Amino acid sequence: MNRPTSIHAAGCGCDDCHRPDGSIPLDQADEAAIARLVEGAAANDSGEELEVVMTTTLAPGGAPTGIVGTVVVRWDGRTWDVSRHLLAAVSFGPPF
């Protein structure tokens, strides 16, 4: 499995993008690579702003439970659901 340390711009073909466990172009990134961005294990060197959307639940009375149901990352019409890569290891609490 590729465990990139950095996500580069879409279409990048630099030497680092051709090494295992180096970088990967954004347009070739899979859910596991994008999950590494969200957890801080890889840098976003793509030059692009990525939208991260998390869903959570509210307890009776309206207090957030702190339980995240899904984590989705969006960019340029593409969506990565990184939930299964993150939710076993990460617990998000307020503030979101």
CYANA upper distance limits for C-alpha pairs under 8 A (distance plus 0.5 A):
  2 ASN  CA     20 PRO  CA      6.58
  2 ASN  CA     21 ASP  CA      5.80
  2 ASN  CA     33 ALA  CA      7.99
  3 ARG  CA     20 PRO  CA      8.17
  3 ARG  CA     21 ASP  CA      5.30
  3 ARG  CA     22 GLY  CA      7.94
  3 ARG  CA     32 ALA  CA      8.30
  3 ARG  CA     33 ALA  CA      6.92
  3 ARG  CA     36 ARG  CA      8.31
  4 PRO  CA     20 PRO  CA      8.19
  4 PRO  CA     21 ASP  CA      5.16
  4 PRO  CA     22 GLY  CA      5.52
  4 PRO  CA     23 SER  CA      5.39
  4 PRO  CA     24 ILE  CA      6.81
  4 PRO  CA     33 ALA  CA      6.84
  4 PRO  CA     36 ARG  CA      8.29
  4 PRO  CA     42 ALA  CA      6.87
  5 THR  CA     21 ASP  CA      7.18
  5 THR  CA     22 GLY  CA      6.28
  5 THR  CA     23 SER  CA      6.25
  5 THR  CA     41 ALA  CA      7.12
  5 THR  CA     42 ALA  CA      4.81
  5 THR  CA     43 ALA  CA      6.81
  6 SER  CA     22 GLY  CA      7.48
  6 SER  CA     23 SER  CA      5.20
  6 SER  CA     24 ILE  CA      7.20
  6 SER  CA     37 LEU  CA      8.47
  6 SER  CA     42 ALA  CA      5.28
  6 SER  CA     43 ALA  CA      4.99
  6 SER  CA     44 ASN  CA      6.53
  6 SER  CA     45 ASP  CA      6.76
  7 ILE  CA     23 SER  CA      6.07
  7 ILE  CA     24 ILE  CA      5.65
  7 ILE  CA     25 PRO  CA      6.21
  7 ILE  CA     26 LEU  CA      6.21
  7 ILE  CA     29 ALA  CA      8.14
  7 ILE  CA     33 ALA  CA      8.44
  7 ILE  CA     37 LEU  CA      8.42
  7 ILE  CA     42 ALA  CA      7.49
  7 ILE  CA     43 ALA  CA      6.68
  7 ILE  CA     44 ASN  CA      5.70
  7 ILE  CA     45 ASP  CA      5.94
  7 ILE  CA     46 SER  CA      6.22
  8 HIS  CA     12 CYS  CA      6.90
  8 HIS  CA     17 CYS  CA      8.36
  8 HIS  CA     23 SER  CA      6.98
  8 HIS  CA     24 ILE  CA      6.33
  8 HIS  CA     25 PRO  CA      5.10
  8 HIS  CA     26 LEU  CA      6.28
  8 HIS  CA     44 ASN  CA      7.49
  8 HIS  CA     45 ASP  CA      5.47
  8 HIS  CA     46 SER  CA      4.66
  8 HIS  CA     47 GLY  CA      8.17
  9 ALA  CA     25 PRO  CA      5.89
  9 ALA  CA     26 LEU  CA      6.11
  9 ALA  CA     27 ASP  CA      8.29
  9 ALA  CA     45 ASP  CA      7.35
  9 ALA  CA     46 SER  CA      4.37
  9 ALA  CA     47 GLY  CA      6.79
  9 ALA  CA     48 GLU  CA      8.02
 10 ALA  CA     25 PRO  CA      5.41
 10 ALA  CA     26 LEU  CA      5.21
 10 ALA  CA     27 ASP  CA      5.34
 10 ALA  CA     28 GLN  CA      8.01
 10 ALA  CA     46 SER  CA      7.50
 11 GLY  CA     25 PRO  CA      6.44
 11 GLY  CA     26 LEU  CA      8.11
 11 GLY  CA     27 ASP  CA      7.24
 12 CYS  CA     17 CYS  CA      7.75
 12 CYS  CA     24 ILE  CA      8.37
 12 CYS  CA     25 PRO  CA      5.91
 13 GLY  CA     17 CYS  CA      6.53
 13 GLY  CA     18 HIS  CA      7.78
 13 GLY  CA     25 PRO  CA      8.09
 14 CYS  CA     18 HIS  CA      7.47
 15 ASP  CA     19 ARG  CA      7.37
 16 ASP  CA     22 GLY  CA      5.89
 16 ASP  CA     23 SER  CA      6.06
 16 ASP  CA     24 ILE  CA      8.40
 17 CYS  CA     22 GLY  CA      6.44
 17 CYS  CA     23 SER  CA      5.04
 17 CYS  CA     24 ILE  CA      5.40
 17 CYS  CA     25 PRO  CA      7.31
 18 HIS  CA     22 GLY  CA      7.80
 18 HIS  CA     23 SER  CA      8.09
 18 HIS  CA     24 ILE  CA      8.27
 19 ARG  CA     23 SER  CA      7.84
 24 ILE  CA     28 GLN  CA      7.16
 24 ILE  CA     29 ALA  CA      6.81
 25 PRO  CA     29 ALA  CA      6.85
 25 PRO  CA     46 SER  CA      8.02
 26 LEU  CA     46 SER  CA      7.03
 29 ALA  CA     33 ALA  CA      6.18
 29 ALA  CA     34 ILE  CA      7.02
 30 ASP  CA     34 ILE  CA      6.87
 30 ASP  CA     80 TRP  CA      8.00
 31 GLU  CA     35 ALA  CA      6.50
 31 GLU  CA     80 TRP  CA      6.06
 31 GLU  CA     81 ASP  CA      7.07
 31 GLU  CA     82 VAL  CA      5.97
 31 GLU  CA     85 HIS  CA      8.23
 32 ALA  CA     36 ARG  CA      6.93
 32 ALA  CA     82 VAL  CA      7.46
 32 ALA  CA     85 HIS  CA      6.91
 33 ALA  CA     37 LEU  CA      7.36
 33 ALA  CA     42 ALA  CA      8.38
 34 ILE  CA     38 VAL  CA      7.11
 34 ILE  CA     73 VAL  CA      8.17
 34 ILE  CA     80 TRP  CA      7.88
 34 ILE  CA     82 VAL  CA      7.61
 35 ALA  CA     39 GLU  CA      6.73
 35 ALA  CA     82 VAL  CA      5.96
 35 ALA  CA     85 HIS  CA      6.75
 35 ALA  CA     86 LEU  CA      7.11
 36 ARG  CA     40 GLY  CA      6.55
 36 ARG  CA     41 ALA  CA      5.42
 36 ARG  CA     42 ALA  CA      5.78
 37 LEU  CA     41 ALA  CA      6.46
 37 LEU  CA     42 ALA  CA      5.27
 37 LEU  CA     43 ALA  CA      6.54
 37 LEU  CA     44 ASN  CA      7.06
 39 GLU  CA     86 LEU  CA      7.98
 44 ASN  CA     48 GLU  CA      8.40
 49 GLU  CA     75 TRP  CA      7.99
 50 LEU  CA     73 VAL  CA      7.10
 50 LEU  CA     74 ARG  CA      6.39
 50 LEU  CA     75 TRP  CA      5.91
 51 GLU  CA     73 VAL  CA      6.00
 51 GLU  CA     74 ARG  CA      5.55
 51 GLU  CA     75 TRP  CA      7.05
 52 VAL  CA     71 VAL  CA      7.46
 52 VAL  CA     72 VAL  CA      6.26
 52 VAL  CA     73 VAL  CA      4.99
 52 VAL  CA     74 ARG  CA      7.01
 53 VAL  CA     70 THR  CA      8.44
 53 VAL  CA     71 VAL  CA      6.21
 53 VAL  CA     72 VAL  CA      5.65
 53 VAL  CA     73 VAL  CA      6.77
 54 MET  CA     68 VAL  CA      7.16
 54 MET  CA     69 GLY  CA      7.79
 54 MET  CA     70 THR  CA      6.06
 54 MET  CA     71 VAL  CA      5.01
 54 MET  CA     72 VAL  CA      6.95
 55 THR  CA     68 VAL  CA      6.20
 55 THR  CA     69 GLY  CA      5.86
 55 THR  CA     70 THR  CA      5.84
 55 THR  CA     71 VAL  CA      7.26
 56 THR  CA     64 PRO  CA      7.80
 56 THR  CA     65 THR  CA      7.79
 56 THR  CA     66 GLY  CA      7.27
 56 THR  CA     67 ILE  CA      6.12
 56 THR  CA     68 VAL  CA      4.94
 56 THR  CA     69 GLY  CA      5.88
 56 THR  CA     70 THR  CA      7.98
 57 THR  CA     64 PRO  CA      6.61
 57 THR  CA     65 THR  CA      6.34
 57 THR  CA     66 GLY  CA      7.89
 57 THR  CA     67 ILE  CA      6.93
 57 THR  CA     68 VAL  CA      7.65
 57 THR  CA     69 GLY  CA      7.97
 58 LEU  CA     62 GLY  CA      5.75
 58 LEU  CA     63 ALA  CA      5.95
 58 LEU  CA     64 PRO  CA      4.96
 58 LEU  CA     65 THR  CA      6.05
 59 ALA  CA     63 ALA  CA      5.78
 59 ALA  CA     64 PRO  CA      6.50
 59 ALA  CA     65 THR  CA      6.26
 64 PRO  CA     94 PRO  CA      7.84
 65 THR  CA     93 GLY  CA      8.38
 66 GLY  CA     91 SER  CA      8.04
 66 GLY  CA     92 PHE  CA      6.48
 66 GLY  CA     93 GLY  CA      4.94
 66 GLY  CA     94 PRO  CA      6.88
 67 ILE  CA     91 SER  CA      7.69
 67 ILE  CA     92 PHE  CA      7.38
 67 ILE  CA     93 GLY  CA      7.83
 68 VAL  CA     87 LEU  CA      7.93
 68 VAL  CA     91 SER  CA      7.94
 68 VAL  CA     92 PHE  CA      7.11
 69 GLY  CA     83 SER  CA      8.13
 70 THR  CA     81 ASP  CA      7.96
 70 THR  CA     82 VAL  CA      8.25
 70 THR  CA     83 SER  CA      5.65
 71 VAL  CA     81 ASP  CA      6.60
 71 VAL  CA     82 VAL  CA      6.19
 71 VAL  CA     83 SER  CA      5.34
 71 VAL  CA     86 LEU  CA      8.47
 72 VAL  CA     79 THR  CA      7.27
 72 VAL  CA     80 TRP  CA      6.18
 72 VAL  CA     81 ASP  CA      4.95
 72 VAL  CA     82 VAL  CA      6.35
 72 VAL  CA     83 SER  CA      7.47
 73 VAL  CA     79 THR  CA      6.23
 73 VAL  CA     80 TRP  CA      5.69
 73 VAL  CA     81 ASP  CA      6.97
 73 VAL  CA     82 VAL  CA      7.77
 74 ARG  CA     78 ARG  CA      6.19
 74 ARG  CA     79 THR  CA      5.05
 74 ARG  CA     80 TRP  CA      6.97
 75 TRP  CA     79 THR  CA      7.09
 82 VAL  CA     86 LEU  CA      6.90
 83 SER  CA     87 LEU  CA      6.13
 84 ARG  CA     88 ALA  CA      7.59
 85 HIS  CA     89 ALA  CA      8.45
 86 LEU  CA     90 VAL  CA      6.17
 87 LEU  CA     91 SER  CA      7.30
 92 PHE  CA     96 PHE  CA      7.59
